[in-house]
């Protein structure tokens, strides 16, 4: 938390004549409600070279059965940067990694950016984030925010969660630790993607998979807190749990598949620890949840049977004390970036504490 306060290392900006051409990929499957706003938002980017747009937008319509294809065809007339790729069965619906690899073969950019189909960005986003790739940096992940964060409790908590996670990545960047790629707002040099074998079409979380492969080859990924992608938070609990189950499966999959390679990789011990710590996130969460369940069982036992414990878990009081106290500095800092009132700050801290359980 303390380290995340420190100003991040400055980037060395590109000279205007050296600005790299960017190819932006937007995978889309049945996205008729958001695809038009997303494409228009991206195409309005103020990223020019010699007074011409220095980027292309490739939307991959992956077997949509709604009006996604029709909408794209309509808006293409006014958007010269837009290219549309349509994948039909049986090729469609096989995984996001396959979709991105198809777009890669058609792209012209030196830099590849990936957005979800419900993304909004500001006009200076591309110009800001591309500077992080100048030099020996292979990839960069931008901050993620929720544009519908005030819709309900669940949406608001996801906004706070991503803000807190962003602070963690700022701290890691300040410590010289390599970052990781997310599914939305990732920008990677095309050569780095090709050299590490492209996206894994069979991976559940293809973004994490790509990041691990880049790092194992000695590459470096940074975090950009200066700009953000605004995405739509999941507002339904059943959809939310499906999303998190998929993320958890992807983390466990990456951990089991790459654990031996991480140990054998010719990278520093600190980088190995950093990778394992990151992809073991859900494993630690399972342990924490187990402790929470044991505590509840023992509490029920005490009320019903007047027995102090059913399951014994010996631990020093200091461990429990620090576990509670350590939660608050990070989330307070994350919340303070939005400049809330004291009342809003206290309410959000309590709500987020409950959400984490």
C-alpha positions as CSV (number, residue, x, y, z in Angstrom):
1,X,0.0,0.0,0.0
2,X,2.8,2.4,0.9
3,X,4.8,1.6,-2.2
4,X,1.7,2.1,-4.5
5,X,1.6,5.8,-3.4
6,X,5.0,6.4,-5.0
7,X,5.0,7.9,-8.4
8,X,5.6,5.3,-11.1
9,X,8.8,5.4,-13.2
10,X,8.3,7.8,-16.2
11,X,8.2,6.4,-19.7
12,X,10.3,7.6,-22.6
13,X,7.8,8.9,-25.2
14,X,8.1,8.0,-28.9
15,X,9.1,10.6,-31.4
16,X,6.1,11.4,-33.6
17,X,7.8,9.9,-36.6
18,X,8.5,6.7,-34.7
19,X,4.9,6.1,-33.4
20,X,4.1,2.4,-34.1
21,X,1.0,1.3,-36.0
22,X,-1.5,-0.3,-33.6
23,X,-3.9,-3.1,-34.5
24,X,-6.8,-3.4,-32.0
25,X,-8.7,-6.7,-31.7
26,X,-12.3,-6.8,-30.5
27,X,-13.7,-10.3,-30.3
28,X,-17.5,-10.3,-30.4
29,X,-20.1,-13.0,-29.9
30,X,-23.8,-11.8,-29.7
31,X,-22.8,-8.3,-28.6
32,X,-25.6,-6.3,-30.4
33,X,-26.3,-4.2,-27.3
34,X,-22.7,-2.8,-26.9
35,X,-20.7,-3.4,-30.1
36,X,-21.6,-0.1,-31.8
37,X,-20.7,2.1,-28.9
38,X,-17.5,0.2,-28.3
39,X,-16.3,0.4,-31.9
40,X,-17.1,4.1,-32.2
41,X,-15.4,4.8,-28.9
42,X,-12.2,3.1,-30.1
43,X,-12.3,4.6,-33.6
44,X,-12.5,8.2,-32.2
45,X,-9.1,7.8,-30.7
46,X,-6.7,10.7,-31.3
47,X,-3.7,8.6,-32.4
48,X,-2.3,10.1,-35.5
49,X,0.9,10.0,-37.6
50,X,1.3,12.4,-40.4
51,X,-2.2,13.6,-39.7
52,X,-3.7,10.2,-40.5
53,X,-5.1,7.6,-38.1
54,X,-2.2,5.4,-37.0
55,X,-4.3,2.4,-36.0
56,X,-6.8,-0.2,-37.3
57,X,-9.7,-1.9,-35.5
58,X,-10.4,-5.5,-36.3
59,X,-13.7,-6.8,-35.0
60,X,-13.9,-10.6,-35.0
61,X,-17.6,-11.6,-35.2
62,X,-17.3,-15.1,-33.7
63,X,-20.5,-16.9,-34.8
64,X,-23.0,-14.4,-33.6
65,X,-26.6,-15.3,-34.0
66,X,-28.0,-11.8,-33.1
67,X,-27.7,-8.5,-35.0
68,X,-24.0,-8.0,-34.3
69,X,-23.0,-8.6,-37.9
70,X,-25.7,-6.3,-39.3
71,X,-24.7,-3.5,-36.9
72,X,-21.0,-3.8,-37.8
73,X,-21.8,-3.7,-41.6
74,X,-23.9,-0.5,-41.0
75,X,-21.3,1.4,-39.1
76,X,-18.4,0.3,-41.3
77,X,-19.4,2.8,-44.0
78,X,-18.4,5.7,-41.8
79,X,-15.3,4.1,-40.1
80,X,-12.4,3.6,-42.5
81,X,-10.2,2.1,-39.7
82,X,-12.7,-0.7,-39.1
83,X,-12.2,-4.2,-40.5
84,X,-14.6,-7.1,-39.9
85,X,-13.7,-10.7,-39.7
86,X,-16.6,-13.2,-39.5
87,X,-16.1,-16.7,-38.2
88,X,-18.7,-19.4,-39.0
89,X,-19.4,-22.8,-37.5
90,X,-17.7,-25.2,-37.1
91,X,-14.7,-22.8,-36.8
92,X,-16.5,-20.4,-34.5
93,X,-17.0,-20.7,-30.7
94,X,-13.8,-22.7,-30.1
95,X,-12.2,-20.2,-27.7
96,X,-11.0,-16.6,-27.5
97,X,-7.4,-17.6,-28.2
98,X,-8.3,-19.0,-31.6
99,X,-10.2,-15.8,-32.4
100,X,-7.2,-13.6,-31.5
101,X,-4.8,-15.7,-33.5
102,X,-7.0,-15.4,-36.6
103,X,-7.0,-11.6,-36.2
104,X,-3.2,-11.7,-35.8
105,X,-2.6,-13.2,-39.2
106,X,-4.6,-10.3,-40.8
107,X,-3.1,-7.5,-38.7
108,X,-0.7,-4.8,-39.9
109,X,0.3,-3.3,-36.5
110,X,3.6,-3.5,-34.6
111,X,1.5,-3.3,-31.5
112,X,-1.5,-5.5,-30.7
113,X,-4.3,-4.2,-28.4
114,X,-7.2,-6.3,-27.2
115,X,-10.5,-4.9,-26.0
116,X,-13.7,-6.6,-24.9
117,X,-16.9,-5.8,-26.8
118,X,-18.3,-3.7,-24.0
119,X,-15.4,-1.3,-23.7
120,X,-15.3,2.5,-23.6
121,X,-12.0,4.6,-23.8
122,X,-11.1,8.2,-23.8
123,X,-9.7,9.8,-27.0
124,X,-6.1,10.1,-25.6
125,X,-6.0,6.4,-24.4
126,X,-3.9,5.0,-27.3
127,X,-1.4,7.8,-27.2
128,X,-0.9,7.4,-23.5
129,X,-0.6,3.6,-23.3
130,X,1.6,3.1,-26.3
131,X,4.4,5.1,-24.7
132,X,4.9,2.3,-22.2
133,X,6.0,0.0,-25.0
134,X,8.9,2.2,-26.1
135,X,12.2,0.3,-25.4
136,X,12.6,-3.2,-24.1
137,X,9.0,-3.6,-22.7
138,X,7.0,-6.3,-24.4
139,X,3.6,-5.7,-23.0
140,X,1.5,-3.3,-20.9
141,X,-1.9,-3.7,-19.1
142,X,-4.0,-0.6,-18.4
143,X,-6.3,0.2,-15.5
144,X,-9.8,-1.2,-15.6
145,X,-12.9,0.7,-14.4
146,X,-16.6,-0.1,-14.5
147,X,-18.8,2.5,-16.4
148,X,-21.9,1.1,-14.8
149,X,-20.5,1.0,-11.2
150,X,-23.5,2.8,-9.8
151,X,-26.1,0.4,-11.2
152,X,-26.2,-1.9,-8.2
153,X,-24.2,-3.3,-5.2
154,X,-22.4,-6.0,-7.3
155,X,-21.3,-3.5,-10.0
156,X,-19.9,-1.1,-7.4
157,X,-18.0,-3.8,-5.6
158,X,-16.3,-5.0,-8.8
159,X,-15.2,-1.4,-9.5
160,X,-13.6,-1.3,-6.0
161,X,-12.1,-4.7,-6.6
162,X,-10.4,-3.7,-9.8
163,X,-9.2,-0.4,-8.2
164,X,-7.6,-2.3,-5.3
165,X,-6.0,-4.8,-7.7
166,X,-4.7,-1.8,-9.8
167,X,-2.9,-0.4,-6.7
168,X,-1.3,-3.8,-6.2
169,X,0.0,-3.8,-9.7
170,X,1.3,-0.2,-9.3
171,X,3.3,-1.3,-6.2
172,X,4.7,-4.3,-8.1
173,X,5.7,-2.1,-11.0
174,X,7.4,0.3,-8.6
175,X,9.3,-2.7,-7.1
176,X,10.6,-3.6,-10.6
177,X,8.4,-6.7,-10.7
178,X,6.9,-7.7,-14.0
179,X,3.2,-7.2,-14.5
180,X,0.5,-9.4,-16.1
181,X,-2.0,-9.1,-18.9
182,X,-5.7,-9.0,-18.4
183,X,-8.4,-9.8,-21.0
184,X,-9.3,-6.2,-21.5
185,X,-6.9,-3.3,-22.2
186,X,-3.8,-5.4,-22.9
187,X,-1.2,-4.1,-25.4
188,X,1.7,-6.3,-26.6
189,X,4.3,-6.1,-29.2
190,X,3.4,-8.4,-32.2
191,X,6.9,-9.9,-32.3
192,X,6.6,-10.9,-28.6
193,X,3.3,-12.7,-29.3
194,X,4.7,-14.6,-32.3
195,X,8.0,-15.5,-30.5
196,X,6.2,-17.1,-27.6
197,X,3.9,-19.2,-29.7
198,X,0.8,-16.9,-30.0
199,X,-2.3,-17.3,-27.9
200,X,-3.2,-20.7,-26.6
201,X,-6.6,-21.4,-28.1
202,X,-7.3,-24.2,-25.6
203,X,-6.4,-22.0,-22.5
204,X,-9.4,-20.9,-20.4
205,X,-7.6,-17.6,-19.6
206,X,-5.6,-17.0,-22.7
207,X,-4.5,-13.6,-21.4
208,X,-2.7,-15.0,-18.3
209,X,-1.3,-17.8,-20.4
210,X,0.3,-15.4,-22.9
211,X,1.7,-13.3,-20.0
212,X,3.4,-16.3,-18.4
213,X,4.9,-17.3,-21.8
214,X,6.3,-13.9,-22.4
215,X,7.8,-13.6,-18.9
216,X,9.4,-17.1,-19.1
217,X,11.2,-16.0,-22.3
218,X,12.7,-13.1,-20.4
219,X,10.1,-10.5,-21.5
220,X,8.8,-7.7,-19.3
221,X,5.2,-6.4,-18.8
222,X,4.4,-3.1,-17.2
223,X,1.2,-1.6,-15.7
224,X,-0.3,1.7,-16.9
225,X,-2.3,3.5,-14.2
226,X,-2.5,6.8,-16.3
227,X,-5.4,5.6,-18.5
228,X,-8.3,3.2,-18.1
229,X,-10.6,1.0,-20.1
230,X,-14.2,1.3,-18.9
231,X,-16.1,-1.9,-19.1
232,X,-19.6,-3.2,-18.1
233,X,-19.6,-4.8,-14.7
234,X,-21.6,-8.0,-14.3
235,X,-24.8,-7.1,-12.4
236,X,-26.3,-10.6,-12.0
237,X,-25.0,-12.9,-9.3
238,X,-25.3,-16.1,-11.3
239,X,-23.4,-14.6,-14.2
240,X,-20.9,-13.2,-11.8
241,X,-20.2,-16.6,-10.2
242,X,-19.9,-18.2,-13.7
243,X,-17.3,-15.6,-14.6
244,X,-15.3,-16.1,-11.4
245,X,-15.4,-19.9,-11.7
246,X,-13.9,-19.5,-15.2
247,X,-11.2,-17.3,-13.9
248,X,-10.4,-19.7,-11.1
249,X,-10.2,-22.6,-13.5
250,X,-7.9,-20.6,-15.8
251,X,-5.6,-19.8,-12.9
252,X,-5.4,-23.4,-11.6
253,X,-4.9,-24.6,-15.2
254,X,-2.0,-22.2,-15.7
255,X,-0.5,-23.1,-12.4
256,X,-0.5,-26.9,-13.1
257,X,0.6,-26.6,-16.7
258,X,3.4,-24.1,-16.2
259,X,4.7,-24.9,-12.7
260,X,7.6,-27.2,-13.9
261,X,8.5,-24.6,-16.6
262,X,8.5,-21.8,-14.1
263,X,10.9,-23.7,-11.8
264,X,13.3,-24.5,-14.7
265,X,13.1,-21.1,-16.4
266,X,16.3,-19.1,-16.7
267,X,14.9,-16.1,-14.9
268,X,15.6,-14.6,-11.5
269,X,14.3,-16.2,-8.3
270,X,12.3,-13.0,-7.6
271,X,10.5,-13.3,-11.0
272,X,9.7,-17.0,-10.3
273,X,8.2,-16.1,-7.0
274,X,6.3,-13.2,-8.6
275,X,4.7,-15.5,-11.2
276,X,3.8,-18.2,-8.6
277,X,2.4,-15.7,-6.2
278,X,0.2,-14.3,-8.9
279,X,-1.2,-17.5,-10.3
280,X,-1.7,-19.0,-6.8
281,X,-4.2,-16.3,-5.9
282,X,-7.2,-18.6,-6.0
283,X,-5.3,-21.2,-4.0
284,X,-4.7,-18.8,-1.2
285,X,-8.3,-17.7,-1.4
286,X,-9.4,-21.3,-0.9
287,X,-7.3,-21.5,2.3
288,X,-8.8,-18.3,3.5
289,X,-12.3,-19.5,2.8
290,X,-11.6,-22.8,4.5
291,X,-10.6,-20.9,7.6
292,X,-13.8,-18.8,7.4
293,X,-15.9,-22.0,7.1
294,X,-14.2,-23.5,10.1
295,X,-14.8,-20.3,12.2
296,X,-18.5,-20.4,11.3
297,X,-18.8,-24.1,12.2
298,X,-17.1,-23.5,15.5
299,X,-19.4,-20.5,16.2
300,X,-22.5,-22.6,15.5
301,X,-21.1,-25.4,17.7
302,X,-20.7,-23.0,20.6
303,X,-24.2,-21.7,20.3
304,X,-25.9,-25.1,19.9
305,X,-23.8,-27.5,21.7
306,X,-21.9,-25.1,24.0
307,X,-18.7,-26.8,22.8
308,X,-15.8,-24.4,22.3
309,X,-14.5,-26.0,19.1
310,X,-15.3,-28.9,16.7
311,X,-12.3,-28.3,14.4
312,X,-9.2,-27.0,16.1
313,X,-7.0,-24.5,14.2
314,X,-4.1,-23.3,16.3
315,X,-2.7,-19.9,15.3
316,X,-1.2,-17.0,17.2
317,X,-3.5,-14.1,17.9
318,X,-1.2,-11.8,15.9
319,X,-1.9,-13.7,12.7
320,X,-5.7,-13.0,13.0
321,X,-5.1,-9.4,14.1
322,X,-2.8,-8.7,11.1
323,X,-5.2,-10.5,8.7
324,X,-7.9,-8.1,9.7
325,X,-5.8,-4.9,9.8
326,X,-3.9,-5.5,6.6
327,X,-7.1,-5.5,4.6
328,X,-7.8,-1.8,5.1
329,X,-4.8,0.3,3.9
330,X,-5.0,-1.0,0.3
331,X,-8.7,-0.5,-0.1
332,X,-8.7,2.9,1.6
333,X,-6.0,4.1,-0.9
334,X,-7.9,2.6,-3.8
335,X,-11.1,4.3,-2.8
336,X,-9.4,7.6,-2.1
337,X,-8.4,7.9,-5.8
338,X,-12.1,8.7,-6.6
339,X,-12.1,11.4,-3.9
340,X,-15.2,10.2,-1.9
341,X,-16.7,11.9,1.1
342,X,-15.9,10.4,4.6
343,X,-19.4,8.9,4.7
344,X,-19.0,7.3,1.2
345,X,-15.6,6.0,2.2
346,X,-16.8,4.2,5.3
347,X,-19.8,2.8,3.6
348,X,-17.8,1.4,0.7
349,X,-15.2,-0.1,3.1
350,X,-17.9,-2.0,5.0
351,X,-19.6,-3.1,1.8
352,X,-16.4,-4.3,0.2
353,X,-15.3,-6.2,3.3
354,X,-18.6,-8.1,3.1
355,X,-18.2,-8.6,-0.7
356,X,-14.8,-10.2,-0.2
357,X,-16.3,-12.9,2.0
